[in-house]
């Protein structure tokens, strides 16, 4: 999952740095201008321009980069019929849920809600990463893992995000029994997201295991056809 920087870093640091450099440049150029008998208009414009350039450049470097879009053409052979529409449906759903989570994050959630938001965002990014893999794109639409990811993206996660939207409003402005129930709901949402994450762990592990098995077959093939090699040729590389 791409690292998400806080507004204090993406907005605060560029603003402070650009303002400081701009004011410093104005003072330096202003003093020189006054000594030379000129006015302060030119130093003011120059300081403002320098501040904008420095602040804008810093903000550009520190901005939150969008995740790389999913590519549905990574499978070495032709994608099985029916797989592409299902994967496209998963990608559309994950994008929609990511926008819902981004709206909640812009409302500056408290420290209790932020980890749950992060867990939900991380889960969606991991689903996208699996859909982006050639190993998953080569599977049939009836494959259990493909159907599980479709269920996560289209039903389970949307339901949990909806419950999270309804719960967030009752965590800060209210106290008493309503807040306690909201905290209990938040804990339930987090546990269910954790369970979905464990299922994604399993799918990722199966894919890696498949790659390892394929490499072992290739290695055995090379050992049989290159008997003079004392060591595994893959290791020699």
Buried (B, 14 or more C-beta within 10 A) or exposed (E): EEEEBEEEBBBEBBBEBBBEBBBEBBEEBBEEBEEEEEEBEEBBEBBBEBBEEBBEEBBEEBEEEEBEEBEBEBBEEEBBEEBBEBBEEBBEBBBBBBEBBEEBBEEEBEEBBEEBBBBBBBBBBBBBBBBBBBBBBBBEBEBEBBEBBBBBBBEBBBEBBEBBEEBBEBBEEEEEEEBEEBBEBBEEBBEBBEEBBEBBEEBBEEBEEEEEEEEEEEBEEEBEEEEEEEEEEEEEE
